[in-house]
Amino acid sequence: MTCTCIETVNEQLATRNTRLTLPIVFGRKPGEPERLMIVTEQIETGRGKAKALGMFASHCPFCGVAYGESAA
C-alpha cells in the first residue's frame, strides 16, 4: 500500500474550501508519487539578493513514509 495522505488531507480540507497545492514537475517518472512542495519566501529583496528556493519533501509530512516506499 502506498501513502494516500495527500488525497485524504484534501478530502478533509474540502469542507473548508481548501486543498493542498501540488507543483507541476517536468521529468517525473511514470508511477512516481507526487511530492508536496514546501513554500518558502525571500527574506531580503533587491538587486543582487539571492532568490528564495522551493523545497520538495522527501517524506510525507503527515505519516512520515519516504516517498517511493510503502506505507505501513
C-alpha positions as CSV (number, residue, x, y, z in Angstrom):
1,M,0.0,0.0,0.0
2,T,1.3,3.5,-0.8
3,C,0.8,6.7,1.0
4,T,-2.5,8.3,0.3
5,C,-2.2,11.2,2.7
6,I,-2.5,13.9,0.0
7,E,-5.9,12.6,-1.1
8,T,-7.0,12.1,2.5
9,V,-6.0,15.6,3.6
10,N,-7.6,17.1,0.5
11,E,-10.9,15.4,1.3
12,Q,-10.7,16.8,4.9
13,L,-9.8,20.3,3.7
14,A,-12.6,20.3,1.1
15,T,-15.1,21.0,3.8
16,R,-13.2,24.3,4.4
17,N,-13.0,25.1,0.6
18,T,-9.2,24.4,0.7
19,R,-6.7,22.0,-0.8
20,L,-3.0,21.3,-0.9
21,T,-1.1,22.9,-3.8
22,L,1.0,20.4,-5.8
23,P,3.7,21.6,-8.1
24,I,4.0,20.7,-11.8
25,V,7.2,18.7,-12.1
26,F,8.6,18.0,-15.5
27,G,10.6,14.8,-16.0
28,R,8.8,12.9,-13.2
29,K,8.9,9.2,-14.0
30,P,5.6,7.3,-14.6
31,G,4.2,5.9,-11.4
32,E,6.4,8.1,-9.2
33,P,4.4,9.6,-6.4
34,E,3.6,13.3,-6.2
35,R,5.6,15.2,-3.6
36,L,4.5,18.2,-1.7
37,M,6.5,21.4,-2.2
38,I,7.3,23.4,0.9
39,V,6.8,27.0,0.0
40,T,9.4,29.5,1.1
41,E,9.8,33.2,1.0
42,Q,12.6,35.6,0.3
43,I,13.9,37.4,3.4
44,E,15.7,40.3,1.7
45,T,14.7,41.7,-1.7
46,G,16.6,43.8,-4.1
47,R,19.2,43.7,-6.8
48,G,21.9,41.1,-6.1
49,K,20.0,39.3,-3.4
50,A,19.6,35.5,-3.7
51,K,16.1,34.4,-4.7
52,A,14.0,32.1,-2.5
53,L,14.1,28.4,-3.3
54,G,11.3,25.9,-3.2
55,M,11.9,22.7,-1.3
56,F,10.4,19.3,-2.0
57,A,9.6,16.9,0.9
58,S,11.4,13.6,0.6
59,H,9.0,12.1,3.2
60,C,5.3,12.5,3.6
61,P,4.8,15.3,6.3
62,F,1.6,13.6,7.5
63,C,2.6,9.9,8.0
64,G,6.4,10.0,7.7
65,V,6.8,7.4,4.9
66,A,9.6,8.1,2.5
67,Y,8.2,8.9,-1.0
68,G,8.5,5.8,-3.1
69,E,8.2,3.4,-0.1
70,S,5.2,1.6,1.1
71,A,3.1,2.8,4.0
72,A,2.6,0.5,7.0
